[in-house]
């Protein structure tokens, strides 16, 4: 499986993902919406951006 880089996202959201060790869309998808929203600095706009990018590659956030 190939890995896709994270999309351009706000600096606080990017730092939140980086601090959780999330560096690809696939890793973000595996964590799921609830876990991502639990990261300090990551919010609903970040979820929307990730969903849009995941849809382009045929993936979605884990439940």
ROVORO-202056 format. One record per atom (N, C-alpha, C): residue number from 1; residue in three letters; atom name; x, y, z. Coordinates in pm, whole numbers, plus 50000, padded with zeros to 5 digits. Layout:
! ROVORO-202056
+------+------+------+-------+-------+-------+
: resi : resn : name :    xx :    yy :    zz :
+------+------+------+-------+-------+-------+
:  NUM :  ala :   CA :     X :     Y :     Z :
...
+------+------+------+-------+-------+-------+
//
This chain:
! ROVORO-202056
+------+------+------+-------+-------+-------+
: resi : resn : name :    xx :    yy :    zz :
+------+------+------+-------+-------+-------+
:    1 :  unk :    N : 50085 : 49881 : 50000 :
:    1 :  unk :   CA : 50000 : 50000 : 50000 :
:    1 :  unk :    C : 50089 : 50124 : 50000 :
:    2 :  unk :    N : 50059 : 50217 : 49914 :
:    2 :  unk :   CA : 50138 : 50339 : 49910 :
:    2 :  unk :    C : 50090 : 50432 : 50021 :
:    3 :  unk :    N : 50175 : 50526 : 50057 :
:    3 :  unk :   CA : 50137 : 50623 : 50159 :
:    3 :  unk :    C : 50123 : 50759 : 50096 :
:    4 :  unk :    N : 50027 : 50833 : 50145 :
:    4 :  unk :   CA : 49996 : 50966 : 50093 :
:    4 :  unk :    C : 50028 : 51069 : 50200 :
:    5 :  unk :    N : 50098 : 51176 : 50164 :
:    5 :  unk :   CA : 50131 : 51279 : 50263 :
:    5 :  unk :    C : 50006 : 51350 : 50313 :
:    6 :  unk :    N : 50019 : 51405 : 50431 :
:    6 :  unk :   CA : 49909 : 51483 : 50486 :
:    6 :  unk :    C : 49887 : 51609 : 50402 :
:    7 :  unk :    N : 49763 : 51654 : 50393 :
:    7 :  unk :   CA : 49735 : 51776 : 50317 :
:    7 :  unk :    C : 49779 : 51900 : 50394 :
:    8 :  unk :    N : 49779 : 52013 : 50327 :
:    8 :  unk :   CA : 49807 : 52140 : 50394 :
:    8 :  unk :    C : 49695 : 52162 : 50495 :
:    9 :  unk :    N : 49735 : 52188 : 50618 :
:    9 :  unk :   CA : 49641 : 52202 : 50728 :
:    9 :  unk :    C : 49696 : 52308 : 50822 :
:   10 :  unk :    N : 49615 : 52361 : 50911 :
:   10 :  unk :   CA : 49662 : 52468 : 51000 :
:   10 :  unk :    C : 49783 : 52421 : 51081 :
:   11 :  unk :    N : 49863 : 52517 : 51122 :
:   11 :  unk :   CA : 49983 : 52486 : 51199 :
:   11 :  unk :    C : 49951 : 52411 : 51329 :
:   12 :  unk :    N : 49850 : 52454 : 51407 :
:   12 :  unk :   CA : 49820 : 52380 : 51529 :
:   12 :  unk :    C : 49777 : 52235 : 51500 :
:   13 :  unk :    N : 49697 : 52216 : 51395 :
:   13 :  unk :   CA : 49654 : 52081 : 51360 :
:   13 :  unk :    C : 49772 : 51997 : 51313 :
:   14 :  unk :    N : 49861 : 52056 : 51235 :
:   14 :  unk :   CA : 49979 : 51984 : 51187 :
:   14 :  unk :    C : 50067 : 51944 : 51305 :
:   15 :  unk :    N : 50083 : 52032 : 51402 :
:   15 :  unk :   CA : 50163 : 52000 : 51521 :
:   15 :  unk :    C : 50097 : 51888 : 51602 :
:   16 :  unk :    N : 49964 : 51892 : 51611 :
:   16 :  unk :   CA : 49893 : 51788 : 51685 :
:   16 :  unk :    C : 49915 : 51652 : 51620 :
:   17 :  unk :    N : 49905 : 51647 : 51488 :
:   17 :  unk :   CA : 49927 : 51520 : 51418 :
:   17 :  unk :    C : 50071 : 51474 : 51436 :
:   18 :  unk :    N : 50165 : 51567 : 51420 :
:   18 :  unk :   CA : 50306 : 51531 : 51433 :
:   18 :  unk :    C : 50337 : 51479 : 51574 :
:   19 :  unk :    N : 50278 : 51542 : 51676 :
:   19 :  unk :   CA : 50306 : 51498 : 51813 :
:   19 :  unk :    C : 50249 : 51359 : 51840 :
:   20 :  unk :    N : 50148 : 51319 : 51763 :
:   20 :  unk :   CA : 50091 : 51185 : 51776 :
:   20 :  unk :    C : 50160 : 51085 : 51684 :
:   21 :  unk :    N : 50260 : 51132 : 51608 :
:   21 :  unk :   CA : 50333 : 51044 : 51518 :
:   21 :  unk :    C : 50260 : 51013 : 51389 :
:   22 :  unk :    N : 50161 : 51096 : 51356 :
:   22 :  unk :   CA : 50081 : 51074 : 51235 :
:   22 :  unk :    C : 50143 : 51155 : 51121 :
:   23 :  unk :    N : 50192 : 51085 : 51018 :
:   23 :  unk :   CA : 50262 : 51153 : 50909 :
:   23 :  unk :    C : 50199 : 51129 : 50772 :
:   24 :  unk :    N : 50102 : 51038 : 50764 :
:   24 :  unk :   CA : 50039 : 51009 : 50635 :
:   24 :  unk :    C : 49887 : 51007 : 50649 :
:   25 :  unk :    N : 49818 : 51018 : 50536 :
:   25 :  unk :   CA : 49672 : 51010 : 50537 :
:   25 :  unk :    C : 49626 : 50875 : 50589 :
:   26 :  unk :    N : 49697 : 50769 : 50553 :
:   26 :  unk :   CA : 49660 : 50635 : 50598 :
:   26 :  unk :    C : 49666 : 50624 : 50750 :
:   27 :  unk :    N : 49769 : 50681 : 50810 :
:   27 :  unk :   CA : 49780 : 50679 : 50956 :
:   27 :  unk :    C : 49668 : 50759 : 51020 :
:   28 :  unk :    N : 49636 : 50873 : 50963 :
:   28 :  unk :   CA : 49525 : 50955 : 51015 :
:   28 :  unk :    C : 49394 : 50878 : 51006 :
:   29 :  unk :    N : 49371 : 50812 : 50894 :
:   29 :  unk :   CA : 49247 : 50736 : 50875 :
:   29 :  unk :    C : 49235 : 50627 : 50980 :
:   30 :  unk :    N : 49345 : 50561 : 51011 :
:   30 :  unk :   CA : 49343 : 50451 : 51106 :
:   30 :  unk :    C : 49313 : 50497 : 51248 :
:   31 :  unk :    N : 49349 : 50621 : 51281 :
:   31 :  unk :   CA : 49324 : 50672 : 51416 :
:   31 :  unk :    C : 49176 : 50702 : 51439 :
:   32 :  unk :    N : 49107 : 50748 : 51337 :
:   32 :  unk :   CA : 48965 : 50777 : 51351 :
:   32 :  unk :    C : 48936 : 50916 : 51402 :
:   33 :  unk :    N : 48813 : 50959 : 51377 :
:   33 :  unk :   CA : 48771 : 51095 : 51409 :
:   33 :  unk :    C : 48780 : 51127 : 51558 :
:   34 :  unk :    N : 48730 : 51038 : 51642 :
:   34 :  unk :   CA : 48729 : 51065 : 51786 :
:   34 :  unk :    C : 48870 : 51085 : 51841 :
:   35 :  unk :    N : 48961 : 50999 : 51801 :
:   35 :  unk :   CA : 49100 : 51011 : 51848 :
:   35 :  unk :    C : 49164 : 51139 : 51797 :
:   36 :  unk :    N : 49138 : 51173 : 51671 :
:   36 :  unk :   CA : 49198 : 51294 : 51615 :
:   36 :  unk :    C : 49143 : 51419 : 51685 :
:   37 :  unk :    N : 49013 : 51421 : 51710 :
:   37 :  unk :   CA : 48955 : 51536 : 51778 :
:   37 :  unk :    C : 49003 : 51548 : 51922 :
:   38 :  unk :    N : 49054 : 51440 : 51978 :
:   38 :  unk :   CA : 49108 : 51443 : 52113 :
:   38 :  unk :    C : 49249 : 51502 : 52120 :
:   39 :  unk :    N : 49310 : 51524 : 52006 :
:   39 :  unk :   CA : 49443 : 51584 : 52003 :
:   39 :  unk :    C : 49432 : 51734 : 52024 :
:   40 :  unk :    N : 49513 : 51787 : 52113 :
:   40 :  unk :   CA : 49513 : 51932 : 52138 :
:   40 :  unk :    C : 49555 : 52006 : 52012 :
:   41 :  unk :    N : 49470 : 52094 : 51963 :
:   41 :  unk :   CA : 49500 : 52174 : 51845 :
:   41 :  unk :    C : 49434 : 52123 : 51718 :
:   42 :  unk :    N : 49368 : 52007 : 51728 :
:   42 :  unk :   CA : 49303 : 51949 : 51610 :
:   42 :  unk :    C : 49152 : 51960 : 51627 :
:   43 :  unk :    N : 49085 : 52019 : 51526 :
:   43 :  unk :   CA : 48942 : 52041 : 51539 :
:   43 :  unk :    C : 48861 : 51998 : 51419 :
:   44 :  unk :    N : 48735 : 52039 : 51415 :
:   44 :  unk :   CA : 48643 : 51999 : 51308 :
:   44 :  unk :    C : 48690 : 52036 : 51167 :
:   45 :  unk :    N : 48756 : 52150 : 51153 :
:   45 :  unk :   CA : 48804 : 52188 : 51020 :
:   45 :  unk :    C : 48910 : 52089 : 50972 :
:   46 :  unk :    N : 48995 : 52045 : 51062 :
:   46 :  unk :   CA : 49096 : 51946 : 51028 :
:   46 :  unk :    C : 49033 : 51815 : 50983 :
:   47 :  unk :    N : 48926 : 51775 : 51051 :
:   47 :  unk :   CA : 48853 : 51654 : 51013 :
:   47 :  unk :    C : 48797 : 51669 : 50873 :
:   48 :  unk :    N : 48738 : 51784 : 50844 :
:   48 :  unk :   CA : 48680 : 51807 : 50712 :
:   48 :  unk :    C : 48787 : 51798 : 50603 :
:   49 :  unk :    N : 48901 : 51859 : 50627 :
:   49 :  unk :   CA : 49010 : 51857 : 50529 :
:   49 :  unk :    C : 49058 : 51713 : 50508 :
:   50 :  unk :    N : 49077 : 51640 : 50617 :
:   50 :  unk :   CA : 49122 : 51501 : 50604 :
:   50 :  unk :    C : 49019 : 51416 : 50530 :
:   51 :  unk :    N : 48892 : 51433 : 50563 :
:   51 :  unk :   CA : 48788 : 51356 : 50495 :
:   51 :  unk :    C : 48790 : 51380 : 50344 :
:   52 :  unk :    N : 48804 : 51506 : 50304 :
:   52 :  unk :   CA : 48807 : 51540 : 50162 :
:   52 :  unk :    C : 48925 : 51471 : 50093 :
:   53 :  unk :    N : 49040 : 51474 : 50156 :
:   53 :  unk :   CA : 49160 : 51413 : 50097 :
:   53 :  unk :    C : 49151 : 51261 : 50097 :
:   54 :  unk :    N : 49098 : 51204 : 50203 :
:   54 :  unk :   CA : 49082 : 51059 : 50210 :
:   54 :  unk :    C : 48986 : 51010 : 50103 :
:   55 :  unk :    N : 48880 : 51085 : 50079 :
:   55 :  unk :   CA : 48782 : 51047 : 49977 :
:   55 :  unk :    C : 48848 : 51037 : 49840 :
:   56 :  unk :    N : 48942 : 51124 : 49813 :
:   56 :  unk :   CA : 49013 : 51124 : 49683 :
:   56 :  unk :    C : 49091 : 50995 : 49660 :
:   57 :  unk :    N : 49133 : 50931 : 49770 :
:   57 :  unk :   CA : 49213 : 50808 : 49755 :
:   57 :  unk :    C : 49134 : 50683 : 49794 :
:   58 :  unk :    N : 49005 : 50701 : 49816 :
:   58 :  unk :   CA : 48917 : 50586 : 49843 :
:   58 :  unk :    C : 48924 : 50536 : 49987 :
:   59 :  unk :    N : 48959 : 50621 : 50080 :
:   59 :  unk :   CA : 48963 : 50581 : 50221 :
:   59 :  unk :    C : 48870 : 50670 : 50303 :
:   60 :  unk :    N : 48844 : 50627 : 50425 :
:   60 :  unk :   CA : 48765 : 50710 : 50517 :
:   60 :  unk :    C : 48820 : 50691 : 50657 :
:   61 :  unk :    N : 48780 : 50782 : 50746 :
:   61 :  unk :   CA : 48826 : 50774 : 50884 :
:   61 :  unk :    C : 48768 : 50651 : 50952 :
:   62 :  unk :    N : 48848 : 50586 : 51034 :
:   62 :  unk :   CA : 48801 : 50470 : 51109 :
:   62 :  unk :    C : 48695 : 50513 : 51208 :
:   63 :  unk :    N : 48608 : 50421 : 51242 :
:   63 :  unk :   CA : 48498 : 50450 : 51334 :
:   63 :  unk :    C : 48538 : 50459 : 51474 :
+------+------+------+-------+-------+-------+
//
